[in-house]
């Protein structure tokens, strides 16, 4: 399916006494640009998170927001810093000897010294946390992917309609070109008759002049290439996938043919059709920028 580069996906998971919330949103960008905001304790999973996201996204400036809330009782543990307590005790003895003081250090007194006892939050099981995080991440990515595909389908229909309009404008040009040459030939004949009066008209001269004029205004090659580009773009849209860059290239090529056609046009109806082509191509190029 065709995918837009803009999208949004969200998922919330409650498991193992924690609530994990993942949000993914993206906008247009030439390449894949990932930005991840998450709790510091999740930094160890950053590489895995990026690998998972790359399975769902090829292009776009993508922001990922991850939050985690502990639902159970806070998991705290008491830590005893034995080496620090020894250091305190050593210096207390040195102070007593140096100043001739009594040293009546009690365990309860030493325990009140900074950092001898500390409360630390217990780390959860890393494998368990990643299992929950990956589940939430993939669910959010699936929702994100679905939103991109929905918008991509709308863009596809819009592009197909514009391509049909281009095809109609192209048909106008193709039908009008032979008429232009015939009209020029008749104008040339009329002028020669006015100038030469009763003298015979050289038909070969008229044919030659009409041929030269036809060469100047002929856009057959441009129309063949344009038709080929329109067919190729429709085929890519039906094939789906990450086709944004290829469609952008095809749009540039179509614009080249439309410019050449407009520069050769000397007829109002052909010029109008060529302008219609350029207008549609410009709109197509704008829309293509939104595709992955």
N, C-alpha and C positions, 0 to 999 in steps of 0.2 A: 504493500500500500504506500501511497504518497504520504509523507509526514511533514508537517509544519515544523519550523524550528522553535516556535513559541509553544509553551505548554505548562501544565501544572499538575502535580500529583501529591497526594498526602495519605499517610497511613499511621494509625496509632495502635500499638501492641502492648497488651498487659500480660506479663508472664514472669514467673520466678520473683514475685514481689517487687516488680519494677514496671514502669510505664515508659515505653520508648516511642517518641514521636518523630517522624521523618517527613519533611516537606522538600519537594523538588520543583524548581521553576527555571525556565530558560527563555532566552530571547535570541535574536539573530546574531550570528557571528560567523566569520569565515572558517574558523577552526573550532575544535572542542576546547573550551576554556572552563575548567572546573574550579569552583570555589566551595570549600566545605567549612561550615561552622558547627562545632560540636563540643561536648564537654571535654575537658583536658584529659580525663581518664580514658577517653575513646581514641586518643591520638595514635595509640598502638595499632589501631585498625585502619588508618588512613589509606594505606596501600591497597588493602582488600576492598575498601569502599570504592576507590577509583576503578579498580578492575571490574567490579560489579556494574558500575554505572556505564562503563565503556561497552558493555554488552547491549545496552539499550539506546545509546546516543552516539552519533558520529560527528555531529557539528552542533554548535550553539554555545552561547555563554550561559553556563548552567550553575545555579546556586543551590546548594544542599544544606538544609538546616536540620540538625539532629539534637534532640533534647532527651534527657533521661531523668525520671523521678522515682526515687525509692519509695515503695508503698508500705513495706514492712517496718519493723522496729529498726532504728539505726544500729548498724553493726559496728560496735566499737570494741576495742581491746586495749587493756592496760599494758604498757611497755615499760620495762625497768632498764634504765641505762646504767649498767654495772660499772663501766669504765669511768663514766662521769662521776658517779658516787665515790669511787676510789680516789679520783683527782681531788674532789672536795675534801675528803678525809685527810689526804696527805698534806694539803695546804693548811688545814686547820691545825694539824700537829706542828707544822713548821712555825705557824704564827704563835702557838702556845709556847714553844721553846724560845723563840726569838724575843718575845716580850715578857716571858716569865709568867704566863697566865695558866690557869687551870683549864684543862681540856675535858669538859664533861659532855662530849658529843653523844647524843642518843640517836638511835635509828629513826625515831619519830621526827627528830629535829632535822636530820639529814634528808629525810624523805620530802621535806617541804622546800628544799633547795630547787631552783629552776632546772627543769628538764630531767630531773632524776626519775620521776614518774610522768609519763605522758599518755594521753588517750588518743589512739589512732583508729581511723576508720578501716575496717577490714576490706581488703580487696576481694571482689567477687570472682567466681570461677571464669577465667578468660574465655575458655571454649564455650561455656554456657552463654556468656554475654554476647559473643560474636554470633552464636546461633540465633539468638533473639534479634540482634541488630540486623543481621542479614535478611531474616524473614521480613522485618518491617521495611527494610531498604528495597527489597525486590517487590513487595506489594505496592509501595509508593511509586517505584519505577514503572510498574505495569499500568497504574492509573495515569501516570505522566505520559507514557507511550500512547495510551488510548486517547488522551486529550489531543495529542499531536496528530494522531491519525484522523481523528474527527475533523480537526481544522484543515488538515491536509486534503481530505476528501472535498471539502468546500472549495479550497483553492484550486483543486484539479478541475472541478466542474466550471469554475469561473474561467480558467485558462482555456478549456476546451471551447467554451462559448466565444471567447475572443479569437481563437484560431479559426472558428467557423466564419466569423465576421471578416477576418483577413482573407479567407478563401473566396468569399463573395466579392470583396474588393479586387482580388486578383482576377476573378472571372470577368469583371467589368473591363479591366485593362486588356485582357486577352481578346475580348470581343470587339473592343473599340479600335485596336491597332490596325487590323486590315481595312477598316472603314476610313481611317485617317489617310492611309496611303492612297486609296481610291479617290477620296475627296481632294487630295493634293494634286493628283493626276488630272482631275477634271478642271481644277482651278488653273493649272498650268496650261491646259489645252485652250481654255477660254481666253487667257491672256495672249497666247500666241495668235489665236484667231483675230483678236483685236488689233494686234500689231501688224500681222502679215496680210490682213484683209482677205483678198481673194487668192492670194498665193497659197500654194500647197503647204500643208503642215508636215514636218518631218516626224513621223511616228517614232522612229528610233531615238530621236532627241528627247521626246517625251518619256519614253521608257527609261532612257539613261538617267534623266533628271529625277524621275520617280524612284529609281533604284538607289540613287545617292541619298535622296531624302529618307527612304526606308531604312537605309543603313544608319543614318543619324539618330532616328527615333526608335529603332528596333530594341525591344527589351525582352525578346524571346528567351535569351539565356538567363536573364535575371529572373523571369517568371518560372523557368524550369527549376532553377536553384531554390527559389522561394518555396515552390510547391514541395520540393524535396525536404526542405527544412521543416515545413509545417507537418508533413507526414512523419518525419523523424521525431518531432516534439510530441505529437499525439501518441506515437508508439512508446516513447519513454514514460509518458504519463500513465499509460495503461500498464506498463511493465512494473512501475512502482519502485520503491526502494529509495536510496539516497541519490537522487538525480538532479539536485539543485544546481550543481556546478555545470553539468552537461547542458541543462536547459538554458543556463545563462549564456553559455557559448553559442548555442543555436540562436538565441535571441539577438546576439551581437551580429551573427552572420545574416539573419533576416533583415536587420536594420541596414546593413551594408547594401543589400539588394534594393531595398525600398528607397534609399538615398539616390542610388544610381538611376532608378526608374523616374524619380521626381526630377532629377537634373536633366533627363532626356525629354520630359513631357512638354509638349507645346499645345496640348489640348486641355481645356478646362475639366472635362470629365475624367481624363486620365490623371491630371494633377490632383483632383479631389480624391480619387481612389488611392493614389499614392500617399496623400496626406492621411487618409484613413488608415492605411497600412502602418505608417509611422506612429500614429496615435495608439493603435492597438499594440504595436511592438513595445512601445514605451511602457504601457500598462502591464504588459506581460513581463517585462524585465523587472518592474517593481514587485510584482507578485512572486516571481521566481526567487527573489532575494529572501523570501520567507520560507522557502523549502529547504529541507535538509539535503 
